[in-house]
Protein backbone atom coordinates (compact mmCIF):
# COMPACT_ATOMS: atom_id res chain seq x y z
CA UNK A 1 0.00 0.00 0.00
CA UNK A 2 2.92 2.31 0.62
CA UNK A 3 4.03 1.50 -2.90
CA UNK A 4 0.68 2.56 -4.28
CA UNK A 5 1.08 5.92 -2.62
CA UNK A 6 4.47 6.27 -4.30
CA UNK A 7 2.98 5.32 -7.63
CA UNK A 8 0.31 7.95 -7.15
CA UNK A 9 3.04 10.49 -6.57
CA UNK A 10 4.59 9.40 -9.86
CA UNK A 11 1.40 10.27 -11.67
CA UNK A 12 1.30 13.69 -10.06
CA UNK A 13 4.89 14.30 -11.14
CA UNK A 14 4.12 13.05 -14.61
CA UNK A 15 1.13 15.31 -14.98
CA UNK A 16 3.04 18.43 -13.97
CA UNK A 17 5.98 17.52 -16.17
CA UNK A 18 3.70 16.95 -19.15
CA UNK A 19 2.37 20.44 -18.69
CA UNK A 20 5.93 21.65 -19.21
CA UNK A 21 7.06 19.46 -22.08
CA UNK A 22 4.26 18.83 -24.56
CA UNK A 23 3.45 20.56 -27.93
CA UNK A 24 2.85 20.95 -31.64
CA UNK A 25 5.71 21.65 -34.04
CA UNK A 26 5.50 21.86 -37.85
CA UNK A 27 6.94 18.91 -39.75
CA UNK A 28 10.60 19.40 -40.68
CA UNK A 29 11.74 19.31 -44.29
CA UNK A 30 15.28 18.15 -43.55
CA UNK A 31 16.36 14.62 -44.40
CA UNK A 32 19.29 14.37 -41.99
CA UNK A 33 20.04 15.42 -38.43
CA UNK A 34 17.48 15.25 -35.63
CA UNK A 35 14.04 16.50 -36.66
CA UNK A 36 10.42 15.84 -35.84
CA UNK A 37 8.71 13.19 -37.96
CA UNK A 38 5.26 13.48 -36.42
CA UNK A 39 3.33 14.64 -33.38
CA UNK A 40 0.31 12.92 -31.82
CA UNK A 41 -2.49 15.05 -30.41
CA UNK A 42 -5.71 14.21 -28.60
CA UNK A 43 -7.57 17.46 -27.98
CA UNK A 44 -7.87 18.45 -24.32
CA UNK A 45 -5.35 15.80 -23.27
CA UNK A 46 -1.68 15.53 -22.38
CA UNK A 47 0.08 12.98 -24.59
CA UNK A 48 3.51 11.45 -24.10
CA UNK A 49 5.36 8.56 -25.77
CA UNK A 50 7.64 6.58 -23.44
CA UNK A 51 8.87 3.55 -25.41
CA UNK A 52 9.93 2.69 -28.98
CA UNK A 53 11.40 -0.34 -30.74
CA UNK A 54 12.37 -1.01 -34.36
CA UNK A 55 12.33 -4.40 -36.11
CA UNK A 56 13.17 -3.16 -39.62
CA UNK A 57 13.03 0.07 -41.66
CA UNK A 58 9.33 -0.57 -42.32
CA UNK A 59 8.37 -1.96 -38.91
CA UNK A 60 8.61 0.02 -35.66
CA UNK A 61 6.38 0.35 -32.60
CA UNK A 62 5.86 3.11 -30.03
CA UNK A 63 3.73 3.26 -26.90
CA UNK A 64 2.70 6.12 -24.68
CA UNK A 65 0.03 7.53 -22.43
CA UNK A 66 -2.75 10.03 -22.83
CA UNK A 67 -4.54 11.74 -19.96
CA UNK A 68 -6.80 14.70 -19.25
CA UNK A 69 -5.02 17.94 -18.38
CA UNK A 70 -7.56 18.47 -15.58
CA UNK A 71 -9.71 16.26 -13.37
CA UNK A 72 -8.87 12.96 -11.66
CA UNK A 73 -9.12 10.52 -14.57
CA UNK A 74 -6.04 8.32 -14.86
CA UNK A 75 -4.04 8.26 -18.13
CA UNK A 76 -4.26 5.27 -20.46
CA UNK A 77 -1.99 3.59 -23.01
CA UNK A 78 -1.96 4.24 -26.74
CA UNK A 79 0.04 2.40 -29.44
CA UNK A 80 1.48 3.50 -32.78
CA UNK A 81 2.99 1.39 -35.61
CA UNK A 82 5.41 2.55 -38.32
CA UNK A 83 4.74 0.71 -41.61
CA UNK A 84 7.42 2.37 -43.71
CA UNK A 85 5.12 5.22 -44.72
CA UNK A 86 3.48 6.63 -41.61
CA UNK A 87 2.90 6.10 -37.88
CA UNK A 88 -0.57 4.56 -37.69
CA UNK A 89 -2.77 4.24 -34.57
CA UNK A 90 -3.21 0.68 -33.32
CA UNK A 91 -6.62 0.17 -31.69
CA UNK A 92 -7.06 -2.53 -29.07
CA UNK A 93 -10.24 -4.65 -28.94
CA UNK A 94 -12.68 -2.89 -26.60
CA UNK A 95 -12.74 -5.65 -23.98
CA UNK A 96 -8.95 -5.89 -23.84
CA UNK A 97 -8.62 -2.10 -23.70
CA UNK A 98 -10.90 -1.97 -20.64
CA UNK A 99 -9.03 -4.80 -18.92
CA UNK A 100 -5.66 -3.18 -19.69
CA UNK A 101 -6.87 0.16 -18.30
CA UNK A 102 -7.48 -1.54 -14.94
CA UNK A 103 -3.80 -2.60 -14.90
CA UNK A 104 -2.68 1.03 -14.33
CA UNK A 105 -0.05 0.70 -17.06
CA UNK A 106 1.05 4.32 -17.02
CA UNK A 107 4.54 3.88 -18.51
CA UNK A 108 4.71 0.91 -20.85
CA UNK A 109 7.65 -0.93 -22.42
CA UNK A 110 7.22 -2.21 -25.98
CA UNK A 111 9.21 -4.93 -27.72
CA UNK A 112 8.65 -6.69 -31.03
CA UNK A 113 10.12 -9.40 -33.26
CA UNK A 114 7.91 -8.66 -36.28
CA UNK A 115 4.86 -6.65 -37.33
CA UNK A 116 2.66 -9.49 -36.06
CA UNK A 117 4.57 -10.36 -32.86
CA UNK A 118 4.59 -7.61 -30.22
CA UNK A 119 4.74 -7.33 -26.42
CA UNK A 120 3.63 -4.30 -24.36
CA UNK A 121 4.59 -4.53 -20.68
CA UNK A 122 3.75 -2.27 -17.76
CA UNK A 123 0.63 -3.45 -15.96
CA UNK A 124 1.07 -3.13 -12.18
CA UNK A 125 -0.56 -6.52 -11.66
CA UNK A 126 1.87 -8.27 -14.02
CA UNK A 127 -0.35 -7.99 -17.06
CA UNK A 128 1.00 -7.42 -20.55
CA UNK A 129 -0.45 -7.02 -24.02
CA UNK A 130 0.49 -9.57 -26.67
CA UNK A 131 0.01 -9.29 -30.42
CA UNK A 132 0.40 -12.72 -32.01
CA UNK A 133 -0.78 -13.72 -35.46
CA UNK A 134 -2.60 -10.43 -35.85
CA UNK A 135 -4.68 -10.79 -32.65
CA UNK A 136 -4.29 -8.94 -29.35
CA UNK A 137 -4.63 -10.65 -25.98
CA UNK A 138 -4.01 -9.71 -22.34
CA UNK A 139 -1.75 -12.09 -20.40
CA UNK A 140 0.08 -12.26 -17.06
CA UNK A 141 3.67 -12.75 -16.01
CA UNK A 142 4.70 -15.36 -13.43
CA UNK A 143 4.88 -14.07 -9.86
CA UNK A 144 2.16 -11.49 -10.52
CA UNK A 145 -0.23 -10.58 -7.74
CA UNK A 146 -2.95 -7.99 -7.43
CA UNK A 147 -3.06 -4.41 -6.19
CA UNK A 148 -5.91 -5.30 -3.84
CA UNK A 149 -3.76 -7.97 -2.18
CA UNK A 150 -0.83 -5.55 -1.80
CA UNK A 151 1.40 -6.99 -4.52
CA UNK A 152 2.74 -4.92 -7.41
CA UNK A 153 4.86 -6.14 -10.30
CA UNK A 154 6.39 -3.25 -12.26
CA UNK A 155 8.23 -3.94 -15.55
CA UNK A 156 10.73 -1.20 -16.32
CA UNK A 157 12.83 -2.92 -19.02
CA UNK A 158 12.28 -5.54 -21.71
CA UNK A 159 14.42 -7.28 -24.33
CA UNK A 160 12.94 -9.15 -27.30
CA UNK A 161 15.48 -11.25 -29.20
CA UNK A 162 12.89 -13.30 -31.09
CA UNK A 163 9.38 -14.70 -30.73
CA UNK A 164 10.81 -17.46 -28.55
CA UNK A 165 13.34 -15.45 -26.53
CA UNK A 166 11.93 -12.54 -24.53
CA UNK A 167 12.95 -10.97 -21.20
CA UNK A 168 10.90 -8.75 -18.87
CA UNK A 169 12.65 -7.08 -15.91
CA UNK A 170 11.70 -4.74 -13.10
CA UNK A 171 10.68 -5.02 -9.45
CA UNK A 172 8.17 -7.03 -7.42
CA UNK A 173 6.82 -5.45 -4.23
CA UNK A 174 4.51 -7.00 -1.66
CA UNK A 175 3.25 -6.02 1.77
CA UNK A 176 4.01 -8.23 4.76
CA UNK A 177 2.25 -6.80 7.80
CA UNK A 178 3.40 -3.19 7.86
CA UNK A 179 6.60 -3.88 5.94
CA UNK A 180 7.35 -3.70 2.23
CA UNK A 181 9.19 -6.67 0.73
CA UNK A 182 11.02 -5.69 -2.47
CA UNK A 183 12.87 -7.89 -4.93
CA UNK A 184 14.46 -7.38 -8.31
CA UNK A 185 12.39 -9.24 -10.92
CA UNK A 186 13.23 -11.06 -14.14
CA UNK A 187 11.21 -13.48 -16.26
CA UNK A 188 12.07 -15.27 -19.51
CA UNK A 189 9.76 -16.46 -22.30
CA UNK A 190 11.07 -19.47 -24.25
CA UNK A 191 8.37 -19.61 -26.90
CA UNK A 192 6.06 -21.84 -24.84
CA UNK A 193 5.86 -20.30 -21.36
CA UNK A 194 7.25 -17.69 -19.00
CA UNK A 195 9.68 -18.74 -16.27
CA UNK A 196 10.61 -16.46 -13.39
CA UNK A 197 14.41 -16.21 -13.12
CA UNK A 198 16.46 -15.62 -9.96
CA UNK A 199 18.18 -12.26 -9.92
CA UNK A 200 20.12 -10.71 -7.00
CA UNK A 201 19.00 -7.54 -5.28
CA UNK A 202 15.93 -5.94 -3.76
CA UNK A 203 15.55 -2.93 -6.06
CA UNK A 204 14.15 -2.28 -9.52
CA UNK A 205 15.99 -3.26 -12.68
CA UNK A 206 15.64 -0.04 -14.65
CA UNK A 207 17.38 -0.86 -17.95
CA UNK A 208 18.72 -3.80 -19.96
CA UNK A 209 20.81 -4.10 -23.12
CA UNK A 210 22.56 -6.77 -25.17
CA UNK A 211 24.66 -6.86 -28.31
CA UNK A 212 23.58 -10.50 -28.78
CA UNK A 213 21.35 -13.09 -27.12
CA UNK A 214 24.39 -14.66 -25.43
CA UNK A 215 25.14 -11.82 -22.99
CA UNK A 216 23.08 -9.11 -21.28
CA UNK A 217 23.82 -6.15 -19.02
CA UNK A 218 21.36 -4.40 -16.71
CA UNK A 219 21.16 -1.67 -14.07
CA UNK A 220 19.60 -2.02 -10.64
CA UNK A 221 18.97 1.54 -9.55
CA UNK A 222 16.46 4.29 -8.85
CA UNK A 223 13.30 4.69 -10.91
CA UNK A 224 13.35 8.35 -11.94
CA UNK A 225 10.74 10.37 -13.81
CA UNK A 226 11.85 13.70 -15.26
CA UNK A 227 14.74 14.02 -12.83
CA UNK A 228 12.67 13.05 -9.77
CA UNK A 229 13.37 9.79 -7.93
CA UNK A 230 10.10 7.88 -7.53
CA UNK A 231 11.39 4.50 -6.32
CA UNK A 232 14.80 4.78 -4.57
CA UNK A 233 17.50 2.33 -5.60
CA UNK A 234 20.60 0.84 -4.00
CA UNK A 235 23.49 3.09 -2.97
CA UNK A 236 25.62 2.86 -4.99
CA UNK A 237 23.64 1.48 -7.97
CA UNK A 238 24.43 -2.08 -9.07
CA UNK A 239 25.48 -3.32 -12.50
CA UNK A 240 24.12 -6.78 -13.35
CA UNK A 241 25.53 -9.25 -15.89
CA UNK A 242 23.93 -12.32 -17.50
CA UNK A 243 25.17 -15.25 -19.56
CA UNK A 244 23.46 -18.58 -20.15
CA UNK A 245 26.03 -20.36 -17.99
CA UNK A 246 26.14 -17.94 -15.03
CA UNK A 247 22.60 -16.54 -14.94
CA UNK A 248 22.10 -13.08 -13.45
CA UNK A 249 24.92 -11.93 -11.18
CA UNK A 250 26.37 -8.70 -9.83
CA UNK A 251 29.05 -7.70 -12.34
CA UNK A 252 32.59 -8.01 -11.04
CA UNK A 253 34.19 -5.57 -10.71
CA UNK A 254 31.61 -2.82 -10.20
CA UNK A 255 32.29 0.75 -11.39
CA UNK A 256 33.81 3.11 -8.82
CA UNK A 257 31.27 5.87 -8.31
CA UNK A 258 31.28 9.00 -6.18
CA UNK A 259 28.77 9.30 -3.35
CA UNK A 260 25.37 10.18 -4.79
CA UNK A 261 26.13 9.05 -8.34
CA UNK A 262 23.28 7.23 -10.10
CA UNK A 263 23.09 4.81 -13.02
CA UNK A 264 19.78 4.36 -14.80
CA UNK A 265 20.49 3.29 -18.41
CA UNK A 266 22.73 0.96 -20.40
CA UNK A 267 23.74 0.14 -23.98
CA UNK A 268 25.91 -2.79 -25.10
CA UNK A 269 27.89 -2.11 -28.27
CA UNK A 270 28.71 -4.69 -30.95
CA UNK A 271 32.45 -4.20 -30.26
CA UNK A 272 32.04 -5.48 -26.70
CA UNK A 273 32.08 -2.13 -24.89
CA UNK A 274 29.20 -1.44 -22.51
CA UNK A 275 28.11 2.07 -21.55
CA UNK A 276 25.97 3.05 -18.55
CA UNK A 277 24.27 6.42 -18.19
CA UNK A 278 23.13 8.29 -15.12
CA UNK A 279 23.91 11.45 -13.19
CA UNK A 280 26.35 12.95 -10.69
CA UNK A 281 26.08 15.78 -8.18
CA UNK A 282 27.67 19.02 -9.36
CA UNK A 283 29.02 22.21 -7.76
CA UNK A 284 25.75 24.12 -8.38
CA UNK A 285 23.73 21.69 -6.22
CA UNK A 286 22.22 20.16 -9.32
CA UNK A 287 23.04 17.02 -11.27
CA UNK A 288 25.11 16.54 -14.41
CA UNK A 289 24.84 13.64 -16.92
CA UNK A 290 27.31 10.85 -16.17
CA UNK A 291 28.62 8.00 -18.34
CA UNK A 292 30.47 4.87 -17.22
CA UNK A 293 32.22 2.55 -19.70
CA UNK A 294 33.20 -1.11 -19.30
CA UNK A 295 35.72 -2.03 -22.03
CA UNK A 296 35.95 -5.70 -21.10
CA UNK A 297 38.88 -5.14 -18.75
CA UNK A 298 38.29 -2.02 -16.68
CA UNK A 299 35.86 0.81 -15.91
CA UNK A 300 36.07 4.51 -16.71
CA UNK A 301 33.58 7.00 -15.27
CA UNK A 302 33.16 10.60 -16.41
CA UNK A 303 30.77 13.53 -16.17
CA UNK A 304 29.66 14.71 -19.59
CA UNK A 305 30.94 18.17 -20.62
CA UNK A 306 28.17 20.51 -19.50
CA UNK A 307 27.96 23.74 -17.51
CA UNK A 308 26.95 22.99 -13.93
CA UNK A 309 23.50 24.34 -13.01
CA UNK A 310 20.94 23.62 -10.31
CA UNK A 311 18.91 21.55 -12.78
CA UNK A 312 18.89 17.79 -12.17
CA UNK A 313 20.09 16.33 -15.47
CA UNK A 314 20.26 12.59 -16.03
CA UNK A 315 21.51 10.50 -18.95
CA UNK A 316 18.55 8.30 -19.79
CA UNK A 317 17.91 6.07 -22.80
CA UNK A 318 20.90 5.04 -24.93
CA UNK A 319 21.33 3.23 -28.26
CA UNK A 320 24.10 2.54 -30.79
CA UNK A 321 24.10 5.05 -33.68
CA UNK A 322 24.94 2.47 -36.36
CA UNK A 323 28.36 4.02 -37.06
CA UNK A 324 30.31 2.88 -33.99
CA UNK A 325 29.05 5.60 -31.67
CA UNK A 326 26.17 6.09 -29.24
CA UNK A 327 23.13 8.34 -28.98
CA UNK A 328 21.93 9.20 -25.47
CA UNK A 329 19.04 11.23 -24.10
CA UNK A 330 19.29 13.54 -21.11
CA UNK A 331 16.44 15.23 -19.28
CA UNK A 332 15.51 17.24 -16.23
CA UNK A 333 12.13 18.31 -14.87
CA UNK A 334 11.61 20.96 -17.56
CA UNK A 335 13.39 20.02 -20.80
CA UNK A 336 15.40 17.45 -22.70
CA UNK A 337 18.80 17.13 -24.33
CA UNK A 338 20.56 14.85 -26.80
CA UNK A 339 24.16 13.68 -26.50
CA UNK A 340 26.38 11.71 -28.87
CA UNK A 341 29.53 9.67 -28.35
CA UNK A 342 31.52 9.88 -31.58
CA UNK A 343 35.21 9.10 -32.11
CA UNK A 344 35.66 8.68 -28.36
CA UNK A 345 34.22 12.09 -27.40
CA UNK A 346 30.85 13.07 -25.93
CA UNK A 347 29.14 16.20 -27.26
CA UNK A 348 25.71 17.77 -26.97
CA UNK A 349 23.62 17.92 -30.17
CA UNK A 350 21.03 20.60 -30.95
CA UNK A 351 18.01 19.12 -32.78
CA UNK A 352 15.83 20.98 -35.29
CA UNK A 353 12.69 20.79 -33.15
CA UNK A 354 11.61 24.43 -33.31
CA UNK A 355 11.23 26.80 -30.35
CA UNK A 356 8.83 24.89 -28.11
CA UNK A 357 10.02 22.90 -25.10
CA UNK A 358 10.39 19.18 -25.65
CA UNK A 359 11.59 16.01 -23.98
CA UNK A 360 12.64 12.61 -25.35
CA UNK A 361 12.44 9.42 -23.28
CA UNK A 362 13.32 6.45 -25.52
CA UNK A 363 15.53 5.57 -28.50
CA UNK A 364 15.73 2.75 -31.04
CA UNK A 365 18.31 2.14 -33.78
CA UNK A 366 16.69 0.87 -36.96
CA UNK A 367 18.40 -2.47 -37.81
CA UNK A 368 20.78 -2.43 -40.78
CA UNK A 369 20.67 1.37 -41.04
CA UNK A 370 22.15 4.51 -39.46
CA UNK A 371 18.67 5.87 -38.66
CA UNK A 372 17.36 6.23 -35.12
CA UNK A 373 13.84 6.79 -33.79
CA UNK A 374 13.21 8.77 -30.59
CA UNK A 375 9.94 9.44 -28.74
CA UNK A 376 8.72 11.82 -26.06
CA UNK A 377 6.55 14.96 -25.91
CA UNK A 378 6.47 18.58 -27.01
CA UNK A 379 4.68 21.56 -25.43
CA UNK A 380 1.29 22.82 -26.62
CA UNK A 381 0.04 25.98 -24.94
CA UNK A 382 0.52 26.17 -21.18
CA UNK A 383 -0.96 22.92 -19.91
CA UNK A 384 -1.03 20.32 -22.66
CA UNK A 385 1.39 18.23 -24.70
CA UNK A 386 1.53 16.22 -27.90
CA UNK A 387 3.34 12.94 -28.29
CA UNK A 388 6.57 13.47 -30.21
CA UNK A 389 8.24 11.07 -32.67
CA UNK A 390 11.62 12.24 -33.94
CA UNK A 391 14.14 10.68 -36.32
CA UNK A 392 17.84 11.04 -37.08
CA UNK A 393 19.24 10.04 -40.43
CA UNK A 394 17.30 9.08 -43.55
CA UNK A 395 13.63 8.34 -42.93
CA UNK A 396 13.38 4.53 -42.67
CA UNK A 397 11.45 2.92 -45.52
Secondary structure, DSSP 8 states (H G I E B T S, - for coil): -HHHHHHHHHHHHHHHHHHHH---------SSSEEEEEEE--TTEEEEEEEEEEEETTEEEEEEEEEESSSS---EEEEEEE-SS-EEE----HHHHHHHHTTT--S-EEEEEETTEEEEE--TBSEEEEEETTEEEEEE-TT---GGGTEEEEEEEEEEEETTEEEEEEEEEEEETTEEEEEEEEEEE-SS-EEE-----SS-EEEEEEEETTEEEEEE--EEETTEEEE---SS-EEEEEETTTEEEE-SS-----TT-EEEEEEE-TTS-EEEEEEEE-TTSSEEEEEEEE-SS-EEEEE-S----SSB-EEEEEEE-SSS-EEEEEE-SS-EEEEEEETTEEEEE--B--SS-EEEEEEEE-TTSS-EEEEEEEEETTTEEEEEEEEESS---
